[in-house]
Amino acid sequence: GYWVSIVTEDWRWRMVTPAKGDYPSIPLSAEGRKTADAWDPIKDEQSGDQCKAYGPGNFMRVPGRLHITWQDDNTLKLDIDTGMQTRLFHFNQREAQGARSWQGWSNAVWQFSGTTEQFYPGPTSLGQIKRAGVLRVDTNNLRAGYLRKNGVPFSENAFMTEYYNLVVEDDGNQYLVVQLFVADPKYLTGHWVRTVQFRRERDDSKWHPTPCATDPPLGNLQAPVGLN
């Protein structure tokens, strides 16, 4: 189906391109900070690297819409309209195939628990939910790219694990909650961990694909911004 981003956290890094050097909360190594501080969006544009910020490390955090379908019996296909990128989740194919790419190679496996547990600690609208299982996706074989659009780097040796959780509330709304863990021996000193949420939409009426873009950084905003 079609899913829209819910940007309720990190909006100042997700809704606009932050300034060079704005990378708090990311466990960058000294080399990672040096590389991020050298970011030049004009050079990226000139070299045809507009899609460096649309790899899996940042792909799921770019505000936009997802379209999830089955390509075949063993391959789940995930398209995003912002950047017009496509990820393929391969079941029962752990070994990476083909050249390195922006989206790399993703191996997927269902993990079933059948337990009831607290999804988030503390009071929340999600509360106690039944988790029949999650989809785990491991991704490698990447081209080097950005964790944020302001040049925060990940190398071609980065490895990402995601857990896709479907949450259905009492009012019938469906949410896709994705937990991301990014490891990179070159540019990170530890895992970079984030959670992103999407709400299911009725149809494709708001699906508007746009190509990758190297946006200039914007100044400080006074209020959060969201998708309509």
MARBA-3410 file (N, C-alpha, C, O; in Angstrom, 1 decimal):
228
0.8,-1.2,0.0,0.0,0.0,0.0,0.9,1.3,0.0,2.1,1.2,-0.1 ~ 0.2,2.4,0.2,0.8,3.7,0.2,0.9,4.2,1.6,-0.1,4.1,2.4 ~ 2.1,4.8,2.0,2.3,5.2,3.3,2.9,6.6,3.3,3.8,6.9,2.4 ~ 2.6,7.5,4.2,3.1,8.8,4.3,3.9,9.0,5.6,3.6,8.5,6.6 ~ 5.0,9.7,5.5,5.9,10.0,6.7,5.1,10.8,7.7,4.3,11.7,7.4
5.4,10.4,9.0,4.9,11.2,10.1,6.2,11.8,10.7,6.9,11.1,11.4 ~ 6.4,13.1,10.6,7.6,13.7,11.1,7.3,14.4,12.4,6.9,15.6,12.4 ~ 7.5,13.7,13.5,7.2,14.2,14.8,8.5,14.3,15.6,8.4,14.8,16.8 ~ 9.6,13.9,15.1,10.9,14.1,15.7,12.0,14.4,14.7,11.9,14.1,13.5 ~ 13.0,15.1,15.2,14.1,15.4,14.3,13.7,16.3,13.1,14.3,16.2,12.0
12.6,17.0,13.2,12.1,17.7,12.0,13.1,18.7,11.5,13.1,19.0,10.3 ~ 13.9,19.3,12.3,14.8,20.4,11.8,16.0,19.8,11.0,16.7,20.5,10.3 ~ 16.2,18.4,11.1,17.1,17.8,10.2,16.5,17.0,9.1,17.2,16.7,8.1 ~ 15.2,16.8,9.2,14.5,16.1,8.1,13.7,16.9,7.2,13.7,16.6,6.0 ~ 13.1,18.0,7.6,12.2,18.8,6.8,13.0,19.8,5.9,12.5,20.2,4.9
14.2,20.1,6.4,15.0,21.0,5.6,16.4,20.5,5.6,16.7,19.5,6.4 ~ 17.3,21.0,4.8,18.7,20.6,4.8,19.4,21.5,5.8,19.5,22.7,5.7 ~ 19.9,20.8,6.9,20.6,21.6,7.9,21.9,22.2,7.5,22.4,21.8,6.4 ~ 22.4,23.1,8.2,23.7,23.7,7.9,24.9,22.8,8.0,24.8,21.8,8.7 ~ 25.9,23.1,7.3,27.2,22.3,7.4,27.6,22.2,8.9,27.6,23.3,9.6
28.0,21.1,9.4,28.5,20.9,10.7,27.4,20.7,11.7,27.7,20.5,12.9 ~ 26.1,20.6,11.3,25.0,20.4,12.2,24.7,18.9,12.3,23.9,18.4,11.5 ~ 25.5,18.2,13.2,25.3,16.7,13.2,25.3,16.2,14.6,25.9,15.2,14.9 ~ 24.6,16.9,15.6,24.5,16.3,16.9,23.7,15.0,16.9,22.9,14.8,16.0 ~ 24.0,14.1,17.9,23.3,12.8,18.0,23.8,11.8,17.1,23.5,10.6,17.3
24.7,12.1,16.2,25.3,11.1,15.3,26.7,10.8,15.8,27.5,11.7,15.9 ~ 27.0,9.5,16.2,28.3,9.2,16.8,29.4,9.2,15.7,30.0,8.1,15.4 ~ 29.8,10.3,15.2,30.8,10.4,14.2,32.2,10.2,14.7,32.5,10.7,15.8 ~ 33.0,9.6,14.0,34.5,9.5,14.3,35.1,10.8,13.9,34.5,11.7,13.3 ~ 36.4,10.9,14.2,37.1,12.2,13.8,37.1,12.3,12.3,37.0,13.4,11.7
37.3,11.2,11.6,37.3,11.2,10.1,35.9,11.5,9.6,35.7,12.2,8.6 ~ 34.9,11.1,10.3,33.5,11.4,9.9,33.2,12.8,10.0,32.6,13.4,9.1 ~ 33.7,13.5,11.1,33.4,14.9,11.3,34.2,15.7,10.3,33.7,16.7,9.7 ~ 35.4,15.3,10.0,36.2,16.0,9.0,35.5,15.9,7.6,35.5,16.9,6.9 ~ 35.0,14.8,7.3,34.3,14.6,6.0,33.0,15.5,5.9,32.7,16.1,4.9
32.3,15.4,7.0,31.0,16.2,7.1,31.3,17.7,7.0,30.6,18.4,6.3 ~ 32.4,18.2,7.6,32.7,19.6,7.6,33.2,20.1,6.2,33.2,21.3,6.0 ~ 33.5,19.1,5.4,34.0,19.5,4.0,32.9,19.4,3.0,33.2,19.6,1.8 ~ 31.7,19.2,3.4,30.5,19.0,2.5,30.4,20.2,1.6,30.4,21.4,2.1 ~ 30.1,20.0,0.3,29.9,21.0,-0.7,28.8,20.6,-1.6,29.0,19.8,-2.5
27.6,21.1,-1.4,26.4,20.7,-2.2,26.6,21.0,-3.7,26.1,20.3,-4.5 ~ 27.3,22.1,-4.0,27.5,22.5,-5.4,28.4,21.4,-6.1,28.1,21.0,-7.2 ~ 29.4,20.9,-5.4,30.2,19.8,-6.0,29.4,18.6,-6.2,29.6,17.9,-7.2 ~ 28.5,18.2,-5.3,27.7,17.1,-5.4,26.8,17.2,-6.7,26.6,16.3,-7.4 ~ 26.3,18.4,-6.9,25.4,18.7,-8.0,26.2,18.5,-9.3,25.8,17.9,-10.3
27.4,19.1,-9.3,28.2,19.1,-10.5,28.7,17.7,-10.9,28.9,17.4,-12.1 ~ 28.9,16.9,-9.9,29.5,15.5,-10.2,28.3,14.5,-10.4,28.6,13.3,-10.6 ~ 27.1,15.0,-10.3,26.0,14.0,-10.5,25.7,13.2,-9.3,25.1,12.1,-9.5 ~ 26.1,13.6,-8.1,25.8,12.9,-6.9,24.7,13.4,-6.1,24.7,13.4,-4.9 ~ 23.6,13.9,-6.8,22.5,14.4,-6.0,21.8,13.4,-5.2,21.1,13.7,-4.2
22.0,12.1,-5.5,21.3,11.0,-4.8,22.1,10.5,-3.6,21.7,9.4,-3.0 ~ 23.2,11.1,-3.2,24.0,10.6,-2.1,23.2,10.6,-0.8,23.5,9.8,0.1 ~ 22.3,11.5,-0.6,21.5,11.5,0.6,20.2,10.7,0.5,19.3,10.7,1.4 ~ 20.1,9.8,-0.6,18.9,9.0,-0.8,19.2,7.5,-0.7,18.4,6.7,-1.2 ~ 20.3,7.2,-0.1,20.6,5.8,0.2,19.8,5.3,1.4,19.1,6.2,2.1
19.9,4.1,1.8,19.0,3.6,2.9,19.3,4.2,4.3,18.4,4.3,5.1 ~ 20.6,4.8,4.4,20.9,5.4,5.7,20.0,6.6,6.0,19.8,7.0,7.1 ~ 19.5,7.3,4.9,18.7,8.5,5.0,17.4,8.3,4.3,16.4,9.1,4.5 ~ 17.3,7.3,3.4,16.1,7.1,2.6,14.8,7.1,3.4,13.8,7.8,3.0 ~ 14.7,6.4,4.5,13.5,6.2,5.2,13.2,7.5,6.0,12.0,7.6,6.5
14.1,8.4,6.2,13.9,9.6,7.0,13.6,10.8,6.1,13.2,11.9,6.6 ~ 13.7,10.7,4.8,13.3,11.8,3.9,11.8,11.9,3.9,11.1,10.9,3.6 ~ 11.2,13.1,4.2,9.8,13.2,4.2,9.2,12.9,2.8,9.7,13.4,1.8 ~ 8.2,12.1,2.8,7.6,11.7,1.5,6.7,10.5,1.7,6.2,10.3,2.8 ~ 6.5,9.8,0.6,5.5,8.7,0.6,6.2,7.4,0.1,7.0,7.4,-0.8
5.8,6.3,0.7,6.3,5.0,0.3,5.2,4.2,-0.4,4.0,4.4,-0.2 ~ 5.6,3.4,-1.4,4.7,2.5,-2.0,5.3,1.1,-1.9,6.4,0.8,-2.4 ~ 4.6,0.2,-1.2,5.2,-1.2,-1.0,4.3,-2.2,-1.7,3.1,-2.3,-1.6 ~ 5.0,-3.0,-2.5,4.4,-4.0,-3.3,5.3,-5.3,-3.4,6.4,-5.2,-2.9 ~ 4.8,-6.4,-3.9,5.6,-7.5,-4.1,6.1,-7.5,-5.6,5.2,-7.5,-6.5
7.4,-7.6,-5.8,7.9,-7.7,-7.2,7.7,-9.1,-7.7,7.3,-9.3,-8.9 ~ 8.0,-10.1,-6.8,7.7,-11.5,-7.1,7.5,-12.2,-5.8,7.5,-11.6,-4.8 ~ 7.5,-13.5,-5.8,7.2,-14.3,-4.6,8.3,-14.1,-3.5,8.0,-14.4,-2.4 ~ 9.5,-13.8,-3.9,10.6,-13.7,-3.0,11.2,-12.3,-2.9,12.3,-12.2,-2.3 ~ 10.6,-11.3,-3.4,11.2,-10.0,-3.4,10.1,-8.9,-3.1,9.1,-8.7,-3.9
10.3,-8.2,-2.0,9.4,-7.1,-1.6,10.0,-5.8,-2.2,11.2,-5.6,-2.1 ~ 9.2,-5.0,-2.8,9.6,-3.8,-3.4,9.1,-2.5,-2.7,7.9,-2.4,-2.4 ~ 10.0,-1.6,-2.4,9.7,-0.4,-1.6,10.1,0.8,-2.5,11.3,1.0,-2.7 ~ 9.2,1.6,-2.9,9.5,2.8,-3.7,9.2,4.0,-2.8,8.3,4.0,-2.0 ~ 10.0,5.1,-3.0,9.7,6.4,-2.3,9.6,7.4,-3.4,10.4,7.5,-4.3
8.6,8.3,-3.2,8.4,9.3,-4.2,9.4,10.5,-4.2,9.8,11.0,-5.2 ~ 9.9,10.8,-3.0,10.9,11.8,-2.9,12.3,11.2,-3.2,12.9,10.5,-2.4 ~ 12.8,11.6,-4.4,14.1,11.0,-4.8,13.9,9.9,-5.8,14.9,9.5,-6.5 ~ 12.7,9.4,-5.9,12.4,8.3,-6.9,13.3,7.1,-6.8,13.9,6.7,-7.8 ~ 13.5,6.7,-5.6,14.4,5.5,-5.3,13.6,4.3,-5.1,12.4,4.3,-4.7
14.2,3.1,-5.3,13.6,1.8,-5.2,14.5,0.9,-4.4,15.7,0.8,-4.7 ~ 13.9,0.3,-3.3,14.7,-0.7,-2.6,14.0,-2.1,-2.8,12.8,-2.2,-2.9 ~ 14.8,-3.1,-2.9,14.3,-4.5,-3.1,14.8,-5.3,-1.9,15.9,-5.4,-1.6 ~ 13.8,-6.0,-1.2,14.1,-6.8,-0.1,14.0,-8.3,-0.5,13.0,-8.8,-0.9 ~ 15.2,-8.9,-0.5,15.3,-10.3,-1.0,15.1,-11.3,0.1,15.9,-11.2,1.1
14.2,-12.2,0.0,14.1,-13.3,0.9,14.9,-14.5,0.5,14.9,-14.9,-0.7 ~ 15.6,-15.1,1.4,16.4,-16.3,1.1,17.5,-16.1,0.2,17.9,-17.0,-0.6 ~ 18.0,-14.9,0.1,19.2,-14.6,-0.7,20.1,-13.7,0.1,20.2,-12.5,-0.1 ~ 20.9,-14.3,1.0,21.7,-13.5,1.9,23.0,-12.9,1.2,23.4,-11.8,1.6 ~ 23.5,-13.6,0.2,24.7,-13.1,-0.4,24.4,-11.9,-1.4,23.5,-12.1,-2.2
25.1,-10.8,-1.2,24.9,-9.7,-2.1,25.3,-10.0,-3.5,26.2,-10.8,-3.8 ~ 24.5,-9.5,-4.5,24.7,-9.7,-5.9,24.8,-8.4,-6.6,24.1,-7.4,-6.2 ~ 25.7,-8.3,-7.6,25.8,-7.1,-8.4,26.7,-6.1,-7.8,27.3,-6.3,-6.8 ~ 26.9,-5.0,-8.6,27.8,-3.9,-8.1,27.2,-3.1,-7.0,26.0,-3.2,-6.7 ~ 28.0,-2.4,-6.3,27.5,-1.5,-5.2,26.6,-0.5,-5.8,26.7,-0.1,-7.0
25.6,-0.1,-5.1,24.6,0.9,-5.6,24.1,1.7,-4.4,24.4,1.5,-3.3 ~ 23.3,2.8,-4.8,22.8,3.7,-3.7,21.9,2.9,-2.7,22.0,3.2,-1.5 ~ 21.2,1.9,-3.2,20.3,1.1,-2.2,20.9,-0.2,-1.7,20.4,-0.8,-0.9 ~ 22.1,-0.5,-2.3,22.8,-1.7,-1.8,22.0,-3.0,-2.0,21.0,-3.1,-2.9 ~ 22.3,-4.0,-1.2,21.6,-5.3,-1.3,21.0,-5.6,0.1,21.6,-5.5,1.1
19.7,-5.8,0.1,18.9,-6.0,1.3,18.4,-7.5,1.4,17.7,-7.9,0.5 ~ 18.7,-8.1,2.4,18.2,-9.5,2.7,17.1,-9.3,3.8,17.3,-8.7,4.8 ~ 16.0,-10.0,3.6,14.8,-9.8,4.5,14.5,-11.2,5.1,14.6,-12.2,4.4 ~ 13.9,-11.2,6.3,13.5,-12.4,7.0,12.4,-12.0,7.9,12.4,-11.0,8.6 ~ 11.3,-12.8,8.0,10.3,-12.6,9.0,10.7,-13.2,10.3,11.2,-14.3,10.4
10.4,-12.4,11.4,10.7,-12.9,12.7,9.4,-12.9,13.5,8.8,-11.8,13.7 ~ 8.9,-14.0,14.0,7.7,-14.1,14.6,7.9,-14.3,16.1,8.7,-15.1,16.6 ~ 7.0,-13.7,16.9,7.1,-13.8,18.4,5.8,-14.2,19.0,5.7,-15.1,19.8 ~ 4.7,-13.6,18.5,3.4,-13.9,19.0,3.1,-13.4,20.5,2.2,-13.9,21.1 ~ 4.0,-12.5,20.9,3.9,-12.0,22.3,3.2,-10.6,22.3,3.1,-10.0,21.3
2.7,-10.3,23.5,2.2,-8.9,23.7,3.2,-8.2,24.6,3.6,-8.6,25.6 ~ 3.6,-7.0,24.1,4.6,-6.3,24.8,4.4,-4.8,24.7,3.7,-4.3,23.8 ~ 5.1,-4.0,25.5,5.1,-2.6,25.4,6.0,-2.1,24.3,7.2,-2.3,24.3 ~ 5.4,-1.4,23.3,6.2,-1.0,22.1,7.1,0.2,22.5,8.3,0.1,22.2 ~ 6.5,1.2,23.2,7.3,2.3,23.7,7.1,2.4,25.2,6.0,2.2,25.6
8.1,2.6,26.0,7.9,2.8,27.4,7.1,4.0,27.8,7.2,5.0,27.0 ~ 6.3,4.0,28.8,5.5,5.1,29.2,4.2,5.3,28.5,3.9,4.5,27.6 ~ 3.4,6.2,28.9,2.1,6.4,28.2,2.2,6.8,26.8,3.0,7.6,26.4 ~ 1.4,6.1,25.9,1.4,6.4,24.5,0.1,5.8,23.9,-0.5,4.9,24.5 ~ -0.2,6.4,22.8,-1.5,5.9,22.1,-1.3,4.5,21.6,-2.3,3.8,21.4
0.0,4.0,21.4,0.2,2.7,21.0,0.0,1.7,22.1,-0.6,0.6,21.9 ~ 0.4,2.0,23.3,0.1,1.2,24.5,0.6,-0.2,24.3,1.7,-0.5,23.7 ~ -0.1,-1.2,24.9,0.2,-2.6,24.7,-0.3,-3.1,23.4,-1.5,-2.9,23.1 ~ 0.6,-3.7,22.6,0.1,-4.1,21.3,0.6,-5.6,21.1,1.5,-6.0,21.7 ~ -0.2,-6.3,20.3,0.2,-7.7,20.0,1.2,-7.7,18.8,0.8,-7.1,17.7
2.3,-8.2,19.0,3.3,-8.3,17.9,3.4,-9.7,17.4,4.0,-10.6,18.0 ~ 2.7,-10.0,16.3,2.8,-11.3,15.7,4.1,-11.5,15.1,4.6,-12.7,14.9 ~ 4.8,-10.5,14.8,6.2,-10.6,14.2,6.6,-9.3,13.6,5.8,-8.4,13.5 ~ 7.8,-9.3,13.1,8.4,-8.1,12.4,9.1,-8.6,11.2,9.5,-9.8,11.1 ~ 9.4,-7.6,10.3,10.2,-7.9,9.2,11.6,-7.3,9.4,11.8,-6.1,9.7
12.6,-8.2,9.4,14.0,-7.7,9.6,14.7,-7.6,8.2,14.6,-8.5,7.4 ~ 15.4,-6.5,8.0,16.1,-6.2,6.7,17.5,-5.8,7.0,17.7,-4.9,7.8 ~ 18.5,-6.6,6.5,19.9,-6.3,6.6,20.4,-5.8,5.3,20.2,-6.5,4.2 ~ 21.1,-4.7,5.2,21.5,-4.0,4.0,23.0,-3.8,4.0,23.6,-3.2,4.9 ~ 23.7,-4.2,2.9,25.1,-3.8,2.7,25.3,-3.7,1.2,24.4,-3.4,0.4
26.6,-3.8,0.7,26.9,-3.6,-0.7,26.5,-2.2,-1.2,26.0,-2.1,-2.3 ~ 26.8,-1.2,-0.4,26.3,0.2,-0.7,27.4,1.0,-1.4,28.6,0.7,-1.2 ~ 27.0,2.0,-2.1,27.9,3.1,-2.5,27.9,4.1,-1.3,26.9,4.2,-0.5 ~ 29.0,4.8,-1.1,29.1,5.7,0.0,28.1,6.8,-0.2,27.8,7.2,-1.3 ~ 27.5,7.3,0.9,26.4,8.3,0.8,26.4,9.1,2.1,27.3,9.2,2.8
25.2,9.7,2.3,25.0,10.6,3.4,23.9,10.1,4.4,22.9,9.5,4.0 ~ 24.1,10.2,5.7,23.1,10.0,6.7,22.2,11.1,6.9,21.0,11.0,7.3 ~ 22.7,12.3,6.5,21.9,13.5,6.5,22.2,14.3,5.2,23.3,14.1,4.7 ~ 21.3,15.1,4.8,21.5,15.8,3.5,22.6,16.9,3.6,23.1,17.4,2.5 ~ 23.1,17.2,4.8,24.2,18.1,4.9,25.6,17.5,4.9,26.5,18.0,5.5
25.7,16.3,4.3,27.0,15.7,4.1,27.5,14.8,5.2,28.7,14.5,5.1 ~ 26.7,14.5,6.1,27.1,13.5,7.2,27.3,12.2,6.5,26.3,11.6,6.0 ~ 28.5,11.6,6.5,28.8,10.5,5.6,28.6,9.1,6.2,28.6,8.9,7.4 ~ 28.3,8.2,5.3,28.5,6.8,5.6,29.4,6.2,4.5,29.2,6.6,3.3 ~ 30.2,5.2,4.8,31.1,4.6,3.8,30.5,3.4,3.1,29.4,3.0,3.4
31.2,2.9,2.1,30.7,1.7,1.4,30.7,0.5,2.2,30.1,-0.5,1.9 ~ 31.4,0.6,3.4,31.4,-0.6,4.3,30.3,-0.5,5.4,30.3,-1.3,6.3 ~ 29.4,0.5,5.3,28.3,0.6,6.2,27.4,-0.6,6.1,27.3,-1.2,5.1 ~ 26.8,-0.9,7.2,25.8,-2.0,7.3,24.6,-1.5,8.1,24.8,-0.9,9.1 ~ 23.4,-1.8,7.6,22.2,-1.3,8.2,21.3,-2.5,8.5,21.0,-3.3,7.7
20.7,-2.5,9.7,19.6,-3.4,10.1,18.4,-2.6,10.4,18.4,-1.6,11.1 ~ 17.2,-3.1,9.9,15.9,-2.4,10.1,14.9,-3.5,10.6,15.0,-4.6,10.2 ~ 14.0,-3.0,11.4,12.9,-3.8,11.9,11.6,-3.1,11.5,11.3,-2.0,12.0 ~ 10.8,-3.7,10.7,9.5,-3.1,10.2,8.4,-3.7,11.1,8.1,-4.9,11.1 ~ 7.6,-2.8,11.8,6.6,-3.2,12.7,5.2,-2.6,12.2,5.2,-1.4,12.0
4.2,-3.4,12.0,2.9,-2.9,11.7,2.1,-2.7,12.9,1.9,-3.7,13.7 ~ 1.5,-1.6,13.1,0.7,-1.2,14.3,-0.7,-0.8,13.8,-0.8,0.1,13.0 ~ -1.7,-1.5,14.3,-3.1,-1.2,13.9,-3.8,-0.7,15.2,-3.9,-1.4,16.2 ~ -4.3,0.5,15.2,-5.0,1.1,16.3,-6.5,0.8,16.3,-7.0,0.3,15.3 ~ -7.1,1.1,17.4,-8.6,0.8,17.6,-9.4,1.5,16.6,-10.5,1.0,16.2
-9.0,2.7,16.1,-9.8,3.5,15.1,-9.6,3.0,13.7,-10.1,3.5,12.8 ~ -8.8,1.9,13.5,-8.5,1.4,12.2,-7.3,1.9,11.5,-6.9,1.3,10.5 ~ -6.7,3.0,12.0,-5.5,3.5,11.4,-4.4,2.5,11.5,-4.2,1.9,12.5 ~ -3.6,2.5,10.4,-2.5,1.5,10.4,-1.2,2.4,10.3,-1.1,3.3,9.5 ~ -0.2,2.0,11.1,1.1,2.6,11.1,2.2,1.6,10.9,2.2,0.5,11.3
3.2,2.1,10.1,4.4,1.3,9.9,5.5,2.0,10.7,5.9,3.2,10.5 ~ 6.1,1.3,11.7,7.1,1.8,12.6,8.4,1.1,12.3,8.5,-0.1,12.4 ~ 9.4,1.8,11.9,10.7,1.2,11.4,11.8,1.7,12.3,12.0,2.9,12.5 ~ 12.5,0.7,12.9,13.7,0.9,13.7,14.9,0.7,12.9,15.0,-0.3,12.2 ~ 15.8,1.7,12.9,17.0,1.6,12.0,18.3,1.6,12.9,18.4,2.4,13.9
19.2,0.8,12.5,20.5,0.7,13.2,21.6,0.7,12.1,21.6,-0.2,11.3 ~ 22.4,1.7,12.1,23.4,1.9,11.1,24.8,1.7,11.8,25.1,2.4,12.8 ~ 25.7,0.9,11.2,27.0,0.7,11.7,28.0,1.0,10.6,27.7,0.7,9.4 ~ 29.1,1.7,10.9,30.1,2.0,9.9,31.4,2.1,10.5,31.7,3.1,11.3 ~ 32.3,1.2,10.3,33.6,1.2,10.9,34.5,2.4,10.6,35.5,2.7,11.3
34.2,3.1,9.5,35.0,4.2,9.0,34.6,5.5,9.6,35.4,6.3,10.1 ~ 33.3,5.8,9.6,32.8,7.1,9.9,32.0,7.2,11.3,31.7,8.3,11.7 ~ 31.7,6.1,11.8,30.9,6.1,13.1,31.7,5.4,14.2,32.4,4.4,13.9 ~ 31.5,5.8,15.4,32.1,5.2,16.6,31.2,4.2,17.3,31.6,3.5,18.2 ~ 30.0,4.2,16.8,29.0,3.3,17.4,27.7,3.3,16.5,27.7,3.9,15.5
26.7,2.5,16.9,25.5,2.4,16.0,24.8,3.8,16.1,24.7,4.4,17.1 ~ 24.3,4.2,14.9,23.4,5.3,14.9,22.0,4.7,14.8,21.6,4.0,13.9 ~ 21.1,5.0,15.8,19.8,4.4,15.9,18.7,5.4,15.8,18.8,6.5,16.5 ~ 17.7,5.1,15.0,16.6,6.0,14.9,15.3,5.2,14.6,15.4,4.0,14.2 ~ 14.2,5.8,14.9,12.9,5.2,14.6,12.1,6.2,13.7,12.0,7.4,14.0
11.4,5.7,12.7,10.6,6.5,11.8,9.2,5.9,11.7,9.1,4.6,11.8 ~ 8.2,6.7,11.5,6.8,6.2,11.4,6.2,6.7,10.1,6.5,7.7,9.6 ~ 5.3,5.8,9.6,4.5,6.1,8.5,3.0,5.7,8.7,2.8,4.8,9.5 ~ 2.1,6.5,8.2,0.7,6.2,8.3,0.1,5.7,6.9,0.5,6.3,5.9 ~ -0.6,4.7,6.9,-1.2,4.2,5.7,-2.2,5.1,5.1,-3.0,5.7,5.8
-2.1,5.3,3.8,-3.1,6.1,3.0,-4.1,5.2,2.2,-3.8,4.1,1.9 ~ -5.2,5.8,1.9,-6.2,5.0,1.2,-5.9,4.7,-0.2,-6.2,3.6,-0.7 ~ -5.2,5.6,-0.9,-4.9,5.4,-2.3,-3.7,6.2,-2.7,-2.9,6.7,-1.9 ~ -3.4,6.3,-4.0,-2.2,6.9,-4.5,-2.5,8.4,-5.0,-1.7,8.9,-5.7 ~ -3.5,9.0,-4.5,-3.9,10.3,-5.0,-2.8,11.4,-4.6,-2.8,12.4,-5.2
-2.0,11.1,-3.6,-1.0,12.1,-3.2,0.4,11.7,-3.5,1.4,12.2,-3.1 ~ 0.5,10.6,-4.4,1.8,10.1,-4.8,2.3,10.9,-5.9,1.8,10.9,-7.0 ~ 3.4,11.7,-5.7,4.0,12.6,-6.7,5.5,12.4,-6.7,6.2,13.2,-6.0 ~ 6.0,11.5,-7.5,7.5,11.3,-7.5,8.3,12.5,-8.0,7.9,13.1,-9.0 ~ 9.4,12.8,-7.3,10.3,13.9,-7.7,11.7,13.4,-7.6,12.0,12.5,-6.8
12.6,13.8,-8.5,14.0,13.3,-8.6,14.8,13.8,-7.4,14.4,14.7,-6.6 ~ 15.9,13.1,-7.2,16.9,13.5,-6.2,17.2,15.0,-6.4,17.3,15.5,-7.5 ~ 17.5,15.7,-5.2,17.9,17.1,-5.3,18.9,17.4,-4.2,18.8,16.9,-3.1 ~ 19.9,18.2,-4.5,20.8,18.7,-3.6,20.4,20.1,-3.1,20.7,21.1,-3.7 ~ 19.6,20.1,-2.0,19.0,21.4,-1.6,20.0,22.2,-0.8,20.8,21.6,-0.1
20.0,23.5,-0.9,20.8,24.3,-0.1,20.4,24.3,1.3,19.2,24.2,1.6 ~ 21.3,24.4,2.3,20.9,24.5,3.7,20.0,25.7,4.0,20.3,26.8,3.4 ~ 19.1,25.6,4.8,18.2,26.7,5.2,18.6,27.2,6.6,19.2,26.5,7.4 ~ 18.1,28.4,6.9,18.3,29.0,8.2,17.4,28.4,9.3,16.7,27.5,9.0 ~ 17.5,29.0,10.4,16.7,28.5,11.6,15.2,28.7,11.3,14.8,29.7,10.8
14.4,27.7,11.7,13.0,27.8,11.6,12.4,28.1,12.9,13.0,27.8,13.9 ~ 11.2,28.7,12.9,10.6,29.1,14.2,9.5,28.1,14.6,9.1,28.1,15.7 ~ 9.1,27.2,13.7,8.0,26.3,14.0,8.2,25.0,13.2,8.7,25.1,12.1 ~ 7.7,23.9,13.7,7.8,22.7,13.0,7.0,22.7,11.7,6.1,23.4,11.5 ~ 7.5,21.8,10.8,6.8,21.7,9.5,6.3,20.3,9.3,7.0,19.4,9.8
5.2,20.1,8.6,4.8,18.7,8.4,4.2,18.5,7.0,4.0,19.5,6.3 ~ 3.9,17.3,6.7,3.4,17.0,5.4,1.9,17.1,5.5,1.3,16.7,6.5 ~ 1.2,17.5,4.4,-0.2,17.6,4.4,-0.8,16.3,3.8,-2.0,16.1,3.7
END
